[in-house]
Amino acid sequence: MTSVDPGSAAAERGLRPGDVVEEVNHQAVEHPGDIAKAIDSAKTDAKKPALLLVSNGEGEVRFVAVPVD
């Protein structure tokens, strides 16, 4: 991620600039645009929240549930 909106659901769940979203709802992210497509799909499929697999620069990998509206 290059930026995270302060006060957003992502920021509240600990996502920070520099984190890498590897998957959204168990779908691999190949390109940055894949994240937006997966979030939009989660909205229409009523899969709320979106489950992100995120890694950071220290090599930590974690799942983060982010509500979608």
PDB file of N, CA, C, O and CB in Angstrom:
ATOM      1  N   MET A   1       0.841  -1.163   0.000  1.00  0.00           N
ATOM      2  CA  MET A   1       0.000   0.000   0.000  1.00  0.00           C
ATOM      3  C   MET A   1       0.888   1.228   0.000  1.00  0.00           C
ATOM      4  O   MET A   1       1.915   1.281   0.677  1.00  0.00           O
ATOM      5  CB  MET A   1      -0.958  -0.003   1.203  1.00  0.00           C
ATOM      6  N   THR A   2       0.473   2.197  -0.764  1.00  0.00           N
ATOM      7  CA  THR A   2       1.236   3.433  -0.760  1.00  0.00           C
ATOM      8  C   THR A   2       0.653   4.427   0.231  1.00  0.00           C
ATOM      9  O   THR A   2       1.356   5.317   0.711  1.00  0.00           O
ATOM     10  CB  THR A   2       1.273   4.039  -2.156  1.00  0.00           C
ATOM     11  N   SER A   3      -0.639   4.277   0.539  1.00  0.00           N
ATOM     12  CA  SER A   3      -1.249   5.159   1.527  1.00  0.00           C
ATOM     13  C   SER A   3      -2.435   4.462   2.178  1.00  0.00           C
ATOM     14  O   SER A   3      -3.035   3.552   1.607  1.00  0.00           O
ATOM     15  CB  SER A   3      -1.690   6.489   0.880  1.00  0.00           C
ATOM     16  N   VAL A   4      -2.753   4.908   3.373  1.00  0.00           N
ATOM     17  CA  VAL A   4      -3.918   4.425   4.116  1.00  0.00           C
ATOM     18  C   VAL A   4      -4.596   5.657   4.687  1.00  0.00           C
ATOM     19  O   VAL A   4      -3.968   6.446   5.393  1.00  0.00           O
ATOM     20  CB  VAL A   4      -3.518   3.391   5.257  1.00  0.00           C
ATOM     21  N   ASP A   5      -5.879   5.826   4.383  1.00  0.00           N
ATOM     22  CA  ASP A   5      -6.602   6.991   4.876  1.00  0.00           C
ATOM     23  C   ASP A   5      -6.700   6.950   6.398  1.00  0.00           C
ATOM     24  O   ASP A   5      -7.195   5.970   6.956  1.00  0.00           O
ATOM     25  CB  ASP A   5      -8.006   7.062   4.249  1.00  0.00           C
ATOM     26  N   PRO A   6      -6.235   7.999   7.075  1.00  0.00           N
ATOM     27  CA  PRO A   6      -6.367   8.057   8.533  1.00  0.00           C
ATOM     28  C   PRO A   6      -7.842   7.976   8.916  1.00  0.00           C
ATOM     29  O   PRO A   6      -8.692   8.596   8.276  1.00  0.00           O
ATOM     30  CB  PRO A   6      -5.724   9.357   9.098  1.00  0.00           C
ATOM     31  N   GLY A   7      -8.136   7.221   9.947  1.00  0.00           N
ATOM     32  CA  GLY A   7      -9.504   7.072  10.417  1.00  0.00           C
ATOM     33  C   GLY A   7     -10.320   6.064   9.629  1.00  0.00           C
ATOM     34  O   GLY A   7     -11.477   5.815   9.969  1.00  0.00           O
ATOM     35  N   SER A   8      -9.748   5.477   8.580  1.00  0.00           N
ATOM     36  CA  SER A   8     -10.471   4.477   7.788  1.00  0.00           C
ATOM     37  C   SER A   8     -10.496   3.145   8.535  1.00  0.00           C
ATOM     38  O   SER A   8      -9.751   2.942   9.493  1.00  0.00           O
ATOM     39  CB  SER A   8      -9.818   4.303   6.387  1.00  0.00           C
ATOM     40  N   ALA A   9     -11.359   2.248   8.082  1.00  0.00           N
ATOM     41  CA  ALA A   9     -11.430   0.912   8.677  1.00  0.00           C
ATOM     42  C   ALA A   9     -10.085   0.197   8.550  1.00  0.00           C
ATOM     43  O   ALA A   9      -9.671  -0.520   9.462  1.00  0.00           O
ATOM     44  CB  ALA A   9     -12.543   0.078   8.006  1.00  0.00           C
ATOM     45  N   ALA A  10      -9.405   0.392   7.420  1.00  0.00           N
ATOM     46  CA  ALA A  10      -8.092  -0.237   7.225  1.00  0.00           C
ATOM     47  C   ALA A  10      -7.083   0.284   8.244  1.00  0.00           C
ATOM     48  O   ALA A  10      -6.332  -0.495   8.831  1.00  0.00           O
ATOM     49  CB  ALA A  10      -7.578   0.018   5.794  1.00  0.00           C
ATOM     50  N   ALA A  11      -7.064   1.598   8.454  1.00  0.00           N
ATOM     51  CA  ALA A  11      -6.137   2.186   9.431  1.00  0.00           C
ATOM     52  C   ALA A  11      -6.462   1.706  10.845  1.00  0.00           C
ATOM     53  O   ALA A  11      -5.557   1.411  11.626  1.00  0.00           O
ATOM     54  CB  ALA A  11      -6.193   3.727   9.368  1.00  0.00           C
ATOM     55  N   GLU A  12      -7.738   1.629  11.170  1.00  0.00           N
ATOM     56  CA  GLU A  12      -8.148   1.168  12.497  1.00  0.00           C
ATOM     57  C   GLU A  12      -7.724  -0.269  12.756  1.00  0.00           C
ATOM     58  O   GLU A  12      -7.544  -0.668  13.906  1.00  0.00           O
ATOM     59  CB  GLU A  12      -9.652   1.294  12.654  1.00  0.00           C
ATOM     60  N   ARG A  13      -7.564  -1.050  11.687  1.00  0.00           N
ATOM     61  CA  ARG A  13      -7.155  -2.451  11.829  1.00  0.00           C
ATOM     62  C   ARG A  13      -5.661  -2.650  11.665  1.00  0.00           C
ATOM     63  O   ARG A  13      -5.182  -3.780  11.574  1.00  0.00           O
ATOM     64  CB  ARG A  13      -7.882  -3.302  10.826  1.00  0.00           C
ATOM     65  N   GLY A  14      -4.918  -1.533  11.626  1.00  0.00           N
ATOM     66  CA  GLY A  14      -3.462  -1.615  11.659  1.00  0.00           C
ATOM     67  C   GLY A  14      -2.765  -1.665  10.319  1.00  0.00           C
ATOM     68  O   GLY A  14      -1.555  -1.886  10.275  1.00  0.00           O
ATOM     69  N   LEU A  15      -3.483  -1.467   9.221  1.00  0.00           N
ATOM     70  CA  LEU A  15      -2.805  -1.432   7.927  1.00  0.00           C
ATOM     71  C   LEU A  15      -2.036  -0.129   7.799  1.00  0.00           C
ATOM     72  O   LEU A  15      -2.529   0.933   8.180  1.00  0.00           O
ATOM     73  CB  LEU A  15      -3.817  -1.587   6.763  1.00  0.00           C
ATOM     74  N   ARG A  16      -0.831  -0.212   7.265  1.00  0.00           N
ATOM     75  CA  ARG A  16       0.067   0.933   7.171  1.00  0.00           C
ATOM     76  C   ARG A  16       0.654   1.017   5.769  1.00  0.00           C
ATOM     77  O   ARG A  16       0.744   0.003   5.076  1.00  0.00           O
ATOM     78  CB  ARG A  16       1.191   0.836   8.224  1.00  0.00           C
ATOM     79  N   PRO A  17       1.056   2.214   5.340  1.00  0.00           N
ATOM     80  CA  PRO A  17       1.767   2.321   4.064  1.00  0.00           C
ATOM     81  C   PRO A  17       2.971   1.381   4.064  1.00  0.00           C
ATOM     82  O   PRO A  17       3.688   1.280   5.060  1.00  0.00           O
ATOM     83  CB  PRO A  17       2.219   3.786   3.803  1.00  0.00           C
ATOM     84  N   GLY A  18       3.183   0.708   2.962  1.00  0.00           N
ATOM     85  CA  GLY A  18       4.276  -0.256   2.859  1.00  0.00           C
ATOM     86  C   GLY A  18       3.811  -1.685   3.036  1.00  0.00           C
ATOM     87  O   GLY A  18       4.509  -2.612   2.625  1.00  0.00           O
ATOM     88  N   ASP A  19       2.629  -1.892   3.648  1.00  0.00           N
ATOM     89  CA  ASP A  19       2.073  -3.236   3.742  1.00  0.00           C
ATOM     90  C   ASP A  19       1.726  -3.721   2.344  1.00  0.00           C
ATOM     91  O   ASP A  19       1.375  -2.928   1.471  1.00  0.00           O
ATOM     92  CB  ASP A  19       0.823  -3.266   4.665  1.00  0.00           C
ATOM     93  N   VAL A  20       1.826  -5.020   2.139  1.00  0.00           N
ATOM     94  CA  VAL A  20       1.517  -5.612   0.837  1.00  0.00           C
ATOM     95  C   VAL A  20       0.314  -6.525   1.004  1.00  0.00           C
ATOM     96  O   VAL A  20       0.340  -7.456   1.809  1.00  0.00           O
ATOM     97  CB  VAL A  20       2.742  -6.398   0.257  1.00  0.00           C
ATOM     98  N   VAL A  21      -0.744  -6.257   0.239  1.00  0.00           N
ATOM     99  CA  VAL A  21      -1.926  -7.119   0.253  1.00  0.00           C
ATOM    100  C   VAL A  21      -1.646  -8.262  -0.713  1.00  0.00           C
ATOM    101  O   VAL A  21      -1.525  -8.058  -1.921  1.00  0.00           O
ATOM    102  CB  VAL A  21      -3.242  -6.329  -0.145  1.00  0.00           C
ATOM    103  N   GLU A  22      -1.546  -9.467  -0.160  1.00  0.00           N
ATOM    104  CA  GLU A  22      -1.232 -10.655  -0.955  1.00  0.00           C
ATOM    105  C   GLU A  22      -2.494 -11.309  -1.515  1.00  0.00           C
ATOM    106  O   GLU A  22      -2.492 -11.817  -2.637  1.00  0.00           O
ATOM    107  CB  GLU A  22      -0.457 -11.664  -0.111  1.00  0.00           C
ATOM    108  N   GLU A  23      -3.573 -11.294  -0.725  1.00  0.00           N
ATOM    109  CA  GLU A  23      -4.840 -11.908  -1.123  1.00  0.00           C
ATOM    110  C   GLU A  23      -5.999 -11.092  -0.576  1.00  0.00           C
ATOM    111  O   GLU A  23      -5.880 -10.428   0.453  1.00  0.00           O
ATOM    112  CB  GLU A  23      -4.926 -13.370  -0.626  1.00  0.00           C
ATOM    113  N   VAL A  24      -7.127 -11.153  -1.282  1.00  0.00           N
ATOM    114  CA  VAL A  24      -8.391 -10.620  -0.785  1.00  0.00           C
ATOM    115  C   VAL A  24      -9.408 -11.742  -0.929  1.00  0.00           C
ATOM    116  O   VAL A  24      -9.646 -12.240  -2.029  1.00  0.00           O
ATOM    117  CB  VAL A  24      -8.839  -9.310  -1.566  1.00  0.00           C
ATOM    118  N   ASN A  25     -10.012 -12.139   0.205  1.00  0.00           N
ATOM    119  CA  ASN A  25     -10.977 -13.247   0.219  1.00  0.00           C
ATOM    120  C   ASN A  25     -10.428 -14.478  -0.491  1.00  0.00           C
ATOM    121  O   ASN A  25     -11.118 -15.108  -1.293  1.00  0.00           O
ATOM    122  CB  ASN A  25     -12.290 -12.815  -0.435  1.00  0.00           C
ATOM    123  N   HIS A  26      -9.191 -14.806  -0.188  1.00  0.00           N
ATOM    124  CA  HIS A  26      -8.497 -15.996  -0.688  1.00  0.00           C
ATOM    125  C   HIS A  26      -8.227 -15.964  -2.193  1.00  0.00           C
ATOM    126  O   HIS A  26      -7.971 -17.003  -2.800  1.00  0.00           O
ATOM    127  CB  HIS A  26      -9.301 -17.219  -0.358  1.00  0.00           C
ATOM    128  N   GLN A  27      -8.283 -14.768  -2.795  1.00  0.00           N
ATOM    129  CA  GLN A  27      -7.940 -14.596  -4.205  1.00  0.00           C
ATOM    130  C   GLN A  27      -6.622 -13.827  -4.271  1.00  0.00           C
ATOM    131  O   GLN A  27      -6.486 -12.757  -3.678  1.00  0.00           O
ATOM    132  CB  GLN A  27      -9.083 -13.844  -4.991  1.00  0.00           C
ATOM    133  N   ALA A  28      -5.658 -14.382  -4.996  1.00  0.00           N
ATOM    134  CA  ALA A  28      -4.342 -13.750  -5.100  1.00  0.00           C
ATOM    135  C   ALA A  28      -4.442 -12.373  -5.741  1.00  0.00           C
ATOM    136  O   ALA A  28      -5.240 -12.154  -6.652  1.00  0.00           O
ATOM    137  CB  ALA A  28      -3.387 -14.633  -5.904  1.00  0.00           C
ATOM    138  N   VAL A  29      -3.623 -11.452  -5.252  1.00  0.00           N
ATOM    139  CA  VAL A  29      -3.531 -10.104  -5.806  1.00  0.00           C
ATOM    140  C   VAL A  29      -2.266 -10.055  -6.658  1.00  0.00           C
ATOM    141  O   VAL A  29      -1.153 -10.185  -6.149  1.00  0.00           O
ATOM    142  CB  VAL A  29      -3.509  -9.002  -4.669  1.00  0.00           C
ATOM    143  N   GLU A  30      -2.456  -9.866  -7.962  1.00  0.00           N
ATOM    144  CA  GLU A  30      -1.325  -9.788  -8.887  1.00  0.00           C
ATOM    145  C   GLU A  30      -0.944  -8.335  -9.165  1.00  0.00           C
ATOM    146  O   GLU A  30       0.231  -8.010  -9.335  1.00  0.00           O
ATOM    147  CB  GLU A  30      -1.660 -10.507 -10.203  1.00  0.00           C
ATOM    148  N   HIS A  31      -1.968  -7.459  -9.207  1.00  0.00           N
ATOM    149  CA  HIS A  31      -1.788  -6.049  -9.545  1.00  0.00           C
ATOM    150  C   HIS A  31      -2.588  -5.210  -8.560  1.00  0.00           C
ATOM    151  O   HIS A  31      -3.582  -5.694  -8.020  1.00  0.00           O
ATOM    152  CB  HIS A  31      -2.227  -5.755 -11.014  1.00  0.00           C
ATOM    153  N   PRO A  32      -2.189  -3.974  -8.310  1.00  0.00           N
ATOM    154  CA  PRO A  32      -2.933  -3.126  -7.374  1.00  0.00           C
ATOM    155  C   PRO A  32      -4.421  -3.023  -7.687  1.00  0.00           C
ATOM    156  O   PRO A  32      -5.238  -2.964  -6.768  1.00  0.00           O
ATOM    157  CB  PRO A  32      -2.340  -1.753  -7.365  1.00  0.00           C
ATOM    158  N   GLY A  33      -4.783  -3.001  -8.958  1.00  0.00           N
ATOM    159  CA  GLY A  33      -6.190  -2.913  -9.337  1.00  0.00           C
ATOM    160  C   GLY A  33      -7.004  -4.113  -8.902  1.00  0.00           C
ATOM    161  O   GLY A  33      -8.225  -4.028  -8.778  1.00  0.00           O
ATOM    162  N   ASP A  34      -6.324  -5.250  -8.666  1.00  0.00           N
ATOM    163  CA  ASP A  34      -7.029  -6.453  -8.218  1.00  0.00           C
ATOM    164  C   ASP A  34      -7.682  -6.249  -6.857  1.00  0.00           C
ATOM    165  O   ASP A  34      -8.710  -6.857  -6.559  1.00  0.00           O
ATOM    166  CB  ASP A  34      -6.070  -7.636  -8.158  1.00  0.00           C
ATOM    167  N   ILE A  35      -7.085  -5.394  -6.036  1.00  0.00           N
ATOM    168  CA  ILE A  35      -7.637  -5.146  -4.697  1.00  0.00           C
ATOM    169  C   ILE A  35      -9.007  -4.477  -4.823  1.00  0.00           C
ATOM    170  O   ILE A  35      -9.974  -4.907  -4.195  1.00  0.00           O
ATOM    171  CB  ILE A  35      -6.671  -4.257  -3.853  1.00  0.00           C
ATOM    172  N   ALA A  36      -9.081  -3.429  -5.633  1.00  0.00           N
ATOM    173  CA  ALA A  36     -10.353  -2.721  -5.808  1.00  0.00           C
ATOM    174  C   ALA A  36     -11.414  -3.642  -6.398  1.00  0.00           C
ATOM    175  O   ALA A  36     -12.567  -3.611  -5.966  1.00  0.00           O
ATOM    176  CB  ALA A  36     -10.165  -1.492  -6.710  1.00  0.00           C
ATOM    177  N   LYS A  37     -11.041  -4.459  -7.377  1.00  0.00           N
ATOM    178  CA  LYS A  37     -11.998  -5.393  -7.979  1.00  0.00           C
ATOM    179  C   LYS A  37     -12.511  -6.389  -6.942  1.00  0.00           C
ATOM    180  O   LYS A  37     -13.706  -6.680  -6.897  1.00  0.00           O
ATOM    181  CB  LYS A  37     -11.350  -6.144  -9.158  1.00  0.00           C
ATOM    182  N   ALA A  38     -11.616  -6.907  -6.116  1.00  0.00           N
ATOM    183  CA  ALA A  38     -12.014  -7.884  -5.101  1.00  0.00           C
ATOM    184  C   ALA A  38     -12.907  -7.247  -4.043  1.00  0.00           C
ATOM    185  O   ALA A  38     -13.859  -7.874  -3.578  1.00  0.00           O
ATOM    186  CB  ALA A  38     -10.777  -8.502  -4.440  1.00  0.00           C
ATOM    187  N   ILE A  39     -12.611  -6.011  -3.660  1.00  0.00           N
ATOM    188  CA  ILE A  39     -13.447  -5.310  -2.684  1.00  0.00           C
ATOM    189  C   ILE A  39     -14.828  -5.059  -3.284  1.00  0.00           C
ATOM    190  O   ILE A  39     -15.838  -5.266  -2.610  1.00  0.00           O
ATOM    191  CB  ILE A  39     -12.787  -3.969  -2.246  1.00  0.00           C
ATOM    192  N   ASP A  40     -14.887  -4.618  -4.535  1.00  0.00           N
ATOM    193  CA  ASP A  40     -16.175  -4.406  -5.194  1.00  0.00           C
ATOM    194  C   ASP A  40     -16.968  -5.703  -5.274  1.00  0.00           C
ATOM    195  O   ASP A  40     -18.182  -5.710  -5.074  1.00  0.00           O
ATOM    196  CB  ASP A  40     -15.971  -3.828  -6.596  1.00  0.00           C
ATOM    197  N   SER A  41     -16.279  -6.796  -5.567  1.00  0.00           N
ATOM    198  CA  SER A  41     -16.930  -8.101  -5.624  1.00  0.00           C
ATOM    199  C   SER A  41     -17.475  -8.502  -4.251  1.00  0.00           C
ATOM    200  O   SER A  41     -18.568  -9.058  -4.147  1.00  0.00           O
ATOM    201  CB  SER A  41     -15.947  -9.166  -6.137  1.00  0.00           C
ATOM    202  N   ALA A  42     -16.711  -8.216  -3.208  1.00  0.00           N
ATOM    203  CA  ALA A  42     -17.166  -8.535  -1.852  1.00  0.00           C
ATOM    204  C   ALA A  42     -18.424  -7.748  -1.504  1.00  0.00           C
ATOM    205  O   ALA A  42     -19.305  -8.254  -0.809  1.00  0.00           O
ATOM    206  CB  ALA A  42     -16.057  -8.240  -0.827  1.00  0.00           C
ATOM    207  N   LYS A  43     -18.507  -6.520  -1.985  1.00  0.00           N
ATOM    208  CA  LYS A  43     -19.700  -5.700  -1.729  1.00  0.00           C
ATOM    209  C   LYS A  43     -20.931  -6.311  -2.383  1.00  0.00           C
ATOM    210  O   LYS A  43     -21.994  -6.385  -1.766  1.00  0.00           O
ATOM    211  CB  LYS A  43     -19.492  -4.267  -2.243  1.00  0.00           C
ATOM    212  N   THR A  44     -20.791  -6.747  -3.632  1.00  0.00           N
ATOM    213  CA  THR A  44     -21.945  -7.277  -4.348  1.00  0.00           C
ATOM    214  C   THR A  44     -22.273  -8.702  -3.939  1.00  0.00           C
ATOM    215  O   THR A  44     -23.424  -9.125  -4.047  1.00  0.00           O
ATOM    216  CB  THR A  44     -21.700  -7.220  -5.833  1.00  0.00           C
ATOM    217  N   ASP A  45     -21.289  -9.443  -3.474  1.00  0.00           N
ATOM    218  CA  ASP A  45     -21.519 -10.827  -3.049  1.00  0.00           C
ATOM    219  C   ASP A  45     -21.916 -10.923  -1.585  1.00  0.00           C
ATOM    220  O   ASP A  45     -22.104 -12.021  -1.062  1.00  0.00           O
ATOM    221  CB  ASP A  45     -20.278 -11.659  -3.291  1.00  0.00           C
ATOM    222  N   ALA A  46     -22.043  -9.787  -0.925  1.00  0.00           N
ATOM    223  CA  ALA A  46     -22.402  -9.733   0.500  1.00  0.00           C
ATOM    224  C   ALA A  46     -21.379 -10.460   1.368  1.00  0.00           C
ATOM    225  O   ALA A  46     -21.721 -10.984   2.427  1.00  0.00           O
ATOM    226  CB  ALA A  46     -23.790 -10.341   0.721  1.00  0.00           C
ATOM    227  N   LYS A  47     -20.113 -10.492   0.918  1.00  0.00           N
ATOM    228  CA  LYS A  47     -19.038 -11.081   1.725  1.00  0.00           C
ATOM    229  C   LYS A  47     -18.427  -9.965   2.546  1.00  0.00           C
ATOM    230  O   LYS A  47     -17.425  -9.364   2.159  1.00  0.00           O
ATOM    231  CB  LYS A  47     -17.950 -11.791   0.830  1.00  0.00           C
ATOM    232  N   LYS A  48     -19.041  -9.698   3.675  1.00  0.00           N
ATOM    233  CA  LYS A  48     -18.583  -8.589   4.509  1.00  0.00           C
ATOM    234  C   LYS A  48     -18.145  -9.167   5.834  1.00  0.00           C
ATOM    235  O   LYS A  48     -18.919  -9.924   6.421  1.00  0.00           O
ATOM    236  CB  LYS A  48     -19.698  -7.506   4.703  1.00  0.00           C
ATOM    237  N   PRO A  49     -17.037  -8.890   6.323  1.00  0.00           N
ATOM    238  CA  PRO A  49     -15.981  -8.021   5.786  1.00  0.00           C
ATOM    239  C   PRO A  49     -15.121  -8.745   4.754  1.00  0.00           C
ATOM    240  O   PRO A  49     -15.233  -9.957   4.569  1.00  0.00           O
ATOM    241  CB  PRO A  49     -15.098  -7.502   6.918  1.00  0.00           C
ATOM    242  N   ALA A  50     -14.264  -7.978   4.090  1.00  0.00           N
ATOM    243  CA  ALA A  50     -13.271  -8.559   3.181  1.00  0.00           C
ATOM    244  C   ALA A  50     -12.106  -9.061   4.031  1.00  0.00           C
ATOM    245  O   ALA A  50     -11.671  -8.381   4.960  1.00  0.00           O
ATOM    246  CB  ALA A  50     -12.783  -7.508   2.101  1.00  0.00           C
ATOM    247  N   LEU A  51     -11.615 -10.231   3.715  1.00  0.00           N
ATOM    248  CA  LEU A  51     -10.495 -10.814   4.448  1.00  0.00           C
ATOM    249  C   LEU A  51      -9.228 -10.613   3.622  1.00  0.00           C
ATOM    250  O   LEU A  51      -9.101 -11.147   2.520  1.00  0.00           O
ATOM    251  CB  LEU A  51     -10.739 -12.335   4.748  1.00  0.00           C
ATOM    252  N   LEU A  52      -8.286  -9.831   4.172  1.00  0.00           N
ATOM    253  CA  LEU A  52      -7.039  -9.530   3.488  1.00  0.00           C
ATOM    254  C   LEU A  52      -5.896 -10.332   4.103  1.00  0.00           C
ATOM    255  O   LEU A  52      -5.797 -10.439   5.325  1.00  0.00           O
ATOM    256  CB  LEU A  52      -6.737  -8.024   3.549  1.00  0.00           C
ATOM    257  N   LEU A  53      -5.044 -10.890   3.267  1.00  0.00           N
ATOM    258  CA  LEU A  53      -3.784 -11.478   3.718  1.00  0.00           C
ATOM    259  C   LEU A  53      -2.727 -10.429   3.428  1.00  0.00           C
ATOM    260  O   LEU A  53      -2.489 -10.076   2.273  1.00  0.00           O
ATOM    261  CB  LEU A  53      -3.464 -12.870   2.998  1.00  0.00           C
ATOM    262  N   VAL A  54      -2.090  -9.929   4.489  1.00  0.00           N
ATOM    263  CA  VAL A  54      -1.191  -8.780   4.386  1.00  0.00           C
ATOM    264  C   VAL A  54       0.181  -9.148   4.927  1.00  0.00           C
ATOM    265  O   VAL A  54       0.296  -9.821   5.951  1.00  0.00           O
ATOM    266  CB  VAL A  54      -1.762  -7.562   5.147  1.00  0.00           C
ATOM    267  N   SER A  55       1.236  -8.695   4.220  1.00  0.00           N
ATOM    268  CA  SER A  55       2.601  -8.859   4.727  1.00  0.00           C
ATOM    269  C   SER A  55       3.217  -7.472   4.868  1.00  0.00           C
ATOM    270  O   SER A  55       2.788  -6.512   4.228  1.00  0.00           O
ATOM    271  CB  SER A  55       3.466  -9.771   3.776  1.00  0.00           C
ATOM    272  N   ASN A  56       4.238  -7.392   5.729  1.00  0.00           N
ATOM    273  CA  ASN A  56       4.910  -6.100   5.911  1.00  0.00           C
ATOM    274  C   ASN A  56       6.406  -6.267   5.671  1.00  0.00           C
ATOM    275  O   ASN A  56       6.872  -7.369   5.379  1.00  0.00           O
ATOM    276  CB  ASN A  56       4.646  -5.528   7.337  1.00  0.00           C
ATOM    277  N   GLY A  57       7.144  -5.195   5.792  1.00  0.00           N
ATOM    278  CA  GLY A  57       8.575  -5.193   5.521  1.00  0.00           C
ATOM    279  C   GLY A  57       9.398  -6.043   6.473  1.00  0.00           C
ATOM    280  O   GLY A  57      10.529  -6.408   6.153  1.00  0.00           O
ATOM    281  N   GLU A  58       8.843  -6.367   7.646  1.00  0.00           N
ATOM    282  CA  GLU A  58       9.557  -7.206   8.613  1.00  0.00           C
ATOM    283  C   GLU A  58       9.309  -8.693   8.382  1.00  0.00           C
ATOM    284  O   GLU A  58       9.809  -9.533   9.129  1.00  0.00           O
ATOM    285  CB  GLU A  58       9.147  -6.835  10.027  1.00  0.00           C
ATOM    286  N   GLY A  59       8.533  -9.016   7.342  1.00  0.00           N
ATOM    287  CA  GLY A  59       8.259 -10.413   7.033  1.00  0.00           C
ATOM    288  C   GLY A  59       7.080 -10.995   7.778  1.00  0.00           C
ATOM    289  O   GLY A  59       6.815 -12.192   7.673  1.00  0.00           O
ATOM    290  N   GLU A  60       6.366 -10.173   8.530  1.00  0.00           N
ATOM    291  CA  GLU A  60       5.181 -10.653   9.239  1.00  0.00           C
ATOM    292  C   GLU A  60       4.022 -10.778   8.260  1.00  0.00           C
ATOM    293  O   GLU A  60       3.831  -9.914   7.403  1.00  0.00           O
ATOM    294  CB  GLU A  60       4.810  -9.704  10.410  1.00  0.00           C
ATOM    295  N   VAL A  61       3.254 -11.844   8.386  1.00  0.00           N
ATOM    296  CA  VAL A  61       2.089 -12.081   7.547  1.00  0.00           C
ATOM    297  C   VAL A  61       0.901 -12.256   8.470  1.00  0.00           C
ATOM    298  O   VAL A  61       0.980 -12.976   9.466  1.00  0.00           O
ATOM    299  CB  VAL A  61       2.283 -13.330   6.616  1.00  0.00           C
ATOM    300  N   ARG A  62      -0.211 -11.591   8.138  1.00  0.00           N
ATOM    301  CA  ARG A  62      -1.391 -11.695   8.997  1.00  0.00           C
ATOM    302  C   ARG A  62      -2.648 -11.518   8.150  1.00  0.00           C
ATOM    303  O   ARG A  62      -2.616 -10.950   7.058  1.00  0.00           O
ATOM    304  CB  ARG A  62      -1.344 -10.639  10.140  1.00  0.00           C
ATOM    305  N   PHE A  63      -3.761 -12.026   8.695  1.00  0.00           N
ATOM    306  CA  PHE A  63      -5.063 -11.788   8.083  1.00  0.00           C
ATOM    307  C   PHE A  63      -5.690 -10.579   8.760  1.00  0.00           C
ATOM    308  O   PHE A  63      -5.577 -10.408   9.974  1.00  0.00           O
ATOM    309  CB  PHE A  63      -5.987 -13.043   8.199  1.00  0.00           C
ATOM    310  N   VAL A  64      -6.349  -9.745   7.970  1.00  0.00           N
ATOM    311  CA  VAL A  64      -7.024  -8.568   8.481  1.00  0.00           C
ATOM    312  C   VAL A  64      -8.423  -8.527   7.865  1.00  0.00           C
ATOM    313  O   VAL A  64      -8.568  -8.551   6.643  1.00  0.00           O
ATOM    314  CB  VAL A  64      -6.216  -7.262   8.159  1.00  0.00           C
ATOM    315  N   ALA A  65      -9.443  -8.466   8.709  1.00  0.00           N
ATOM    316  CA  ALA A  65     -10.823  -8.346   8.237  1.00  0.00           C
ATOM    317  C   ALA A  65     -11.175  -6.867   8.162  1.00  0.00           C
ATOM    318  O   ALA A  65     -11.089  -6.151   9.159  1.00  0.00           O
ATOM    319  CB  ALA A  65     -11.817  -9.114   9.174  1.00  0.00           C
ATOM    320  N   VAL A  66     -11.570  -6.413   6.981  1.00  0.00           N
ATOM    321  CA  VAL A  66     -11.920  -5.010   6.764  1.00  0.00           C
ATOM    322  C   VAL A  66     -13.360  -4.940   6.258  1.00  0.00           C
ATOM    323  O   VAL A  66     -13.682  -5.526   5.225  1.00  0.00           O
ATOM    324  CB  VAL A  66     -10.935  -4.330   5.751  1.00  0.00           C
ATOM    325  N   PRO A  67     -14.230  -4.222   6.983  1.00  0.00           N
ATOM    326  CA  PRO A  67     -15.613  -4.123   6.517  1.00  0.00           C
ATOM    327  C   PRO A  67     -15.686  -3.380   5.178  1.00  0.00           C
ATOM    328  O   PRO A  67     -14.922  -2.449   4.926  1.00  0.00           O
ATOM    329  CB  PRO A  67     -16.484  -3.409   7.570  1.00  0.00           C
ATOM    330  N   VAL A  68     -16.608  -3.808   4.341  1.00  0.00           N
ATOM    331  CA  VAL A  68     -16.843  -3.124   3.068  1.00  0.00           C
ATOM    332  C   VAL A  68     -18.260  -2.566   3.088  1.00  0.00           C
ATOM    333  O   VAL A  68     -19.186  -3.207   3.585  1.00  0.00           O
ATOM    334  CB  VAL A  68     -16.632  -4.090   1.846  1.00  0.00           C
ATOM    335  N   ASP A  69     -18.414  -1.382   2.549  1.00  0.00           N
ATOM    336  CA  ASP A  69     -19.736  -0.736   2.525  1.00  0.00           C
ATOM    337  C   ASP A  69     -20.264  -0.653   1.131  1.00  0.00           C
ATOM    338  O   ASP A  69     -21.363  -0.141   0.917  1.00  0.00           O
ATOM    339  CB  ASP A  69     -19.677   0.653   3.131  1.00  0.00           C
TER     340      ASP A  69
END
